Amino acid sequence: MYVPKILTTIAAATVLLIGGIVNAEKSSAEVIEGVDWTKKVVTATGKGIPSADSVSSAQAQAFTYKAAQAQCYRNLAEMINGVRVTGETTIDGMGNKYSKIKVNVAATIKGAKVIDKKFYGDGSCNVTMQVPVFGANNSLARAIFTEKYVVEPFPNPEGITTENFDDNTNTQNYPNGGYIMPIDNSKSPLERLSTDTTIVKGVTETNPVVKKKSVEEYAAQAKGNYTGLIVDCRGLNLQPVMSPVILNTNGTKIYGHKNLDVDKIVTSGMVDYVTDLNAVDRAGSNPLTVKAVKLENFNSNPVLSIEDSNSVLIENHATKFLKDLKVVFLFD
């Protein structure tokens, strides 16, 4: 039997209206559109408008859903291209430089997960899609961290600048006991690390005693049995990135991606970005907490005092929390 097109259109609209009443309710868990660094996801929405040519409810829903999904893909791509890998480098910039990364990112966007879809009484459809920033499967990190490299060891503690020099002993004070010789600032950080002067009581600037310290000797100085690290960056306008670096005020990198296993980075990220001190589980039950004195590289990299960075490195020699990526950045 022939059914006039106007009647099928009315029927389709009626079904959509009923479906809209059911499906247009708000989700219990609100999502943040854009990059959510605390949850490590990128979320986008898209909207589809029904076609006047639809002759059935199924066809109308299929059309609006595909239209909403297509818009969602475009919005996701725009957001993801702007995600910062480092302070000065975006995913779009990396894709323009390395074609393999561009292809990987496009495939990751194509594999985005639909986390919500709603049909409304006017026949329109809203779709929400999400891509994880980190994760073993179909994550942005999996798409961009393709470089293979030899993992570098963490640096040893350094001397403190002369502003903290002890005039009575002509030596450097160190909070864990002993003294440390002032560094030679004319040398690069790598040169300074390769000739690490040590913590030795009684050493003076005019009578230096240089002794290479082993990892075990540094570990023996550790006192806290710390399970992780919290870097307090509040009040400094920290800008989250996928590959941050922790430095000290001498410019030495004490924590960066080259110190870490790339598969661990891809799976869980280098740090957790949190705004709540009750959300620092990643750092374990006994974290070492230090305060960043400033930020560098477009406010993405925290800088620690020499005293704090030395404490971090010595404690890490004992419990290896940096190697295990047990690091949290507290920001606002």
N, C-alpha and C positions, 0 to 999 in steps of 0.2 A: 504494500500500500504506500502511495506517495504521501510524504509528510512535508508540508510547506516549510521552506527554510526559516521563515519568521518564527514558526512554532518551535523548531529545534533550537533556535537561538535563545528563545525565552526559556526553554527547558534547561539549556546549558547555564544560563544566568541564574536560574533558580537553584540548581545544584551547587554552583559556585557560592551563592549567598549562604546556603546552608553550611557548605564546607568552610566558608569564611568565619562563620560564627564559632565553629569548632577550632579552626586552626589559627586564628588570629590572636589567641591569648598570648600574653607575654611569657617568655621562658622564665623559669625560676632563677636561673643563673644568668645575670647580666654579662654581656661581653663588651669589651672595649674595641671599637673599630680603629684600626691602625696597628701600630706595634705595641704590644704589651710586654715590656721587658721583665716584669715580675713573673709572668706566666710563660714567657718565652714563646709567644705566638704572634702571627700577623693575621688580622681578621678584617674581612671586607664584606660589604653587602651589595646586592644588586636588585633592581626592580624590573619586572616585566609587565607590559601592558597588553591586554587581550586584543586579538585581531578581530575585526568586524566580519571576517570571512569564515570564522570558526562555525562548524555545523554540528558540533557535539561538545559535551562537557569535557570529555577525554581529550579531544583535539585542542580545546581552549586551554586547558591546564598544561598540556604538553608544550604548547606554543609559549605561554607566559613563563613557564619554568625555564625553558631554554633561553629566552630573552633575558631573564633575570640572571641566569648563570653566566651568560656571555658578558653582561655588564660587570658581574662580580669578578670574573677573570681579569678584565681590564683594570678594575680598581685595585685588585691584588698586585698586578704587575707594577702599577705606578707606585704603590706603597713599598713593595719589596725592592724596587730599583733604588729607592731612597734610603734603605737601611744601611747604616754605617758599619763597615767591617772594622775599620780603625777610625781615628779622629778625622783623617783627611781622605779616606777612601770609602766610597759607597759600593754596593753590589753592582750598580749600573756601571760604575767606573771600572770595576774588575772585569765585568762582562765585555766591555769595549776593548779591554786590553787582551783578554784571553777568550778566544771563541769557544773553547770547551766549557768554560764557566757559564757563558751566555746560554749555550745549549742545555747545560745541566739545570740552570735556574728556570728556563722555560718549561722543562719537563716537570720540575718540582711544582710550579704553578698549575700545570695541567693536572697534577695529581692531588690538588687541594681537596680537603674533606668538607663536604656539606654538613654543617652542624645544626642548621635550622632552615626550614622553609615554611612559608605561610601563604595561603590563598585567601583573598579578601572578597567581600561581597560585590565589589565593582569589577571582579574578574582579574584584578592584578595579582601579582605574586612577588613576594620578597624572599630572597635567598641569602643566607649568611654562610660564608666559606672561610676556611682557616688553613694556614700553613705553619708548621712548627719551625721555630728558629733553629732549635737543636733537636737531635734525635737520630737514632740509628737508621730510620727509614724515611725517605721523602722529606728531608729537612733542608733548610737553606744551608746549614753548616755542611751537610753531606755534599751539597752542590758546589760549594766554593772552596772547601779545604781539601784540595786535590794534591797539593805539593807533598812530596816525600822528602823527609830530611832526617838527619841524625840528631837525636835529642841532645841538647846541650846541658851540662851540669849547672846547677844553681851556683851563683858566685859566692865567694867567702866574704865574711864581714870586712869592712873597710875602716880606715882611720877617720877621725873626726876633724873637721876644719879647725883652724887655730882659734876661732872665737870661743870654743869650748875647752881650750887648753888650760891645764892646771899650772898656774904660775909657781906654786910651791914645789912641785916635783918636775916641772918641765915635761910632763907627760899628759896623755889623754885619759880622761876618766871614762870608764865603761860601767854601766849599771849592774852588770852581772859579776863585777869584781875584776881586779887587775887593771892594766892600762894598755892603751893601743897607740902605736906610733902615728904621728900625722902623715897623711898621704902626700905623695909628690903630685901636685896638681898640674905639673907640666906634662905628665904622661896621660895617655888615653885611658879610659876605664878598663879596656882589655889588658893594656900593659900593666896597669896598677894591680889587676887581679892576678897576673902571671907572676908578680913579684910581691905577693901579699906579705906585708910586715905584720908581726904577730903581737898578741897581748902578752906582755912580759913585764912583771913588776921590776921596777928599778931601771928600766930602759929610759934613756934620756935622748934628747935631740942631738946632743954633742957626742953621745956614746951609744949609738944604736946597736942593738943585737937583733939580727934578722934570723928568724927561724920559721921554716915552712911548717904550717899546721896541717894535720890530716883531718879528714871528715870526722873520724872518731874523737879526736881531741876537741873539735868544736862541739860535737854532740855531748861530750862530757861536761861542757859548761852549761848546758840547758838545765833549766830548773822547773819549768812549768808543766811538763808532760801535756802540752797543748794538743787539742784535737783538730784545730782549724784556725783560720784567720778572719777577723772582721776588720775591714778598713772603713772607718767613719768618715764619710765625705759630705756630711750634712753642712749646708750653708755655703757650699762652694759651686753649686750649679753643675753637678756632674752630668755628663751626657753619655748614656750607655752606648756601648759598641759591642760587636761580636768578639773582637780580639783586643782586649785592653792590656795595658802594661803597667806594672807597678815599678816605680823608680825611686831612687833616693836623691837627696839634694846635690849629690855629686854627679848625677846624670846616669848612674849605673842602673841597668835593668835588673831587678831582682826577681821578677816574675813576668814571663811572656810566653807566647805560644811555642817558641823554639825549645823551651824547657820541658815541654809536656808531650805526652803521647797523643798524636793527632786523633786517634779513634776515641779517646776519652773526651777530647774537646768536642768532637762531632756529637757524641752521645749526650753530654750534659752541659756543655759550655764551660768556659774558664772560671766564671764566677756566677753567683746569684746576686741579682739586683733587688734589694728589699727596702721598703720604707718603714718597716715595723720590726722592732727588736725581738718580737715574739716569733718572727718568721726566719730565724737564722739557723735552722736545723742542719743545713749543709755544713756548717762549721763545727758541728759536734757539741758535746756536752761541756767542754772546757776550752772555749776558743780564746786565742790571744787577740786583744782588741787594741788597735792603734788608730791614731788620728792623722788623716792626710793634712799636710801643711799647705798644699796648693794642688792645682791640677795643670796638666800640660796637654799638648796636642788637641786643641779645640775642646778643652775641658773633659777629655776622655780618660786620661791616665793620672791616677793619684800619685803624688810625690810624698815620700816619708822622710822624716828627719833621719840623719845617720844613726842616731841612737836607736830609734825604732826599727829601722831597716836591719841593723846589726842584731837586734833582739829576734826579729823575724827569722833571719837566716840561721842564727845559732839554734833556735828552737826547732826550726825545720830540719836541721841536720839530725836531730834526735828522733822526731816523730813523723817526718816526711809528709806533712799535711799539704805542702805546696804541690808535691808530685801527685798526690791524690785529688787535687783540685778542690780542696776543702776551703774555699775562699768566698767571702761574702762582702759585697759593697753596700754600705748603708747610705742612702741618699734621700733627698726630699724634692 
